[in-house]
Amino acid sequence: MIARWNTWRAGLAALCAGLALAGCALEPVAPVTSPAPTPRAVPPVVSEESLEAAEFYARFQQRQLAAGLMRTDGGGPDTPYNARQLAENFERIALFDEYTLRAGRFVAEQSESRLRRWAGPVRVQAIFGPATPPERKAQDSAALRDYTRRLARLTGADIRTGTGGGNYHVLFLNVDELRAAGPLLRELIPQIDDATLRDITTLDRFTFCSVYAISTRAEPYTYTTAVAIIRSEHPDLMRLSCIHEEIAQGLGLANDSPDARPSIFNDDDEFALLTSHDERLLQMLYDPRLTPGLTPEEARPLVRQIASEVMGGAS
């Protein structure tokens, strides 16, 4: 089973050759004749479409910042919330779906669901398209590593980054690399279906980033694999915002709510990065008293109790 969430705003040799896996390297093959000079690396040609997309996203970020949006302060005195609101927001965000699969396509349609999360280790693996400059790879890899450590502390789950053999794949791709990502996706996720593959490789430009979490038929509410798509054309803050939102959603916070504040799980773009409210949602999601498969009705009494506890007993 595959679940999808988006952020909407207005073979190893083949793998390394097509998309640069963080830490991925192939041993050079010794020549059978006299050594030839090592060719200089030629940077890939970036298409006009990708360049135009980068300009579009840069303008978008500038407009949002000018409007006081994409805050990075995590919330403050102007964004109060109590245990009741936290419990209600958790129910809407963790126990409802944002998308429904209809006729082989994901359709934006919220529906009641069940609690889902990871049970085993989560190994987050960054994969970069060849057009990503080395300095940006280093920047995004560091941001991903720091954020993953934060998520592990909040949830108590075994979450960490790695350079191979991951089960949570974070792909930083430009528009051309995304269209050509089918073979890579099939290698990373052999069980991926045609509908999901098509959905990922044809994302429109207003889908700023997206995540797909996968479970098995035997355990449909326990995630075993995920893939997040982050557009490499984004400016720095937008890429970091996508890292924060999509990876957290892929841990089990599957929906958005217009009532959640301060929160990145709200399509109003007020906040760019994980907030104090969102940290508490993650603590609640991985509380051992909650188990995968709970319905909203079954979870509600426990959610209210846990919300009160993480708020320090405040109502």
PyMOL commands that set and color helices and strands:
alter all, ss='L'
color gray80, all
select helices_A, chain A and resi 12-18+48-66+83-94+134-155+175-179+182-188+194-201+236-250+276-285+296-310
alter helices_A, ss='H'
color red, helices_A
select strands_A, chain A and resi 2-8+20-21+96-102+105-112+117-118+122-128+159-162+168-173+207-215+222-231
alter strands_A, ss='S'
color yellow, strands_A
deselect
rebuild
show_as cartoon
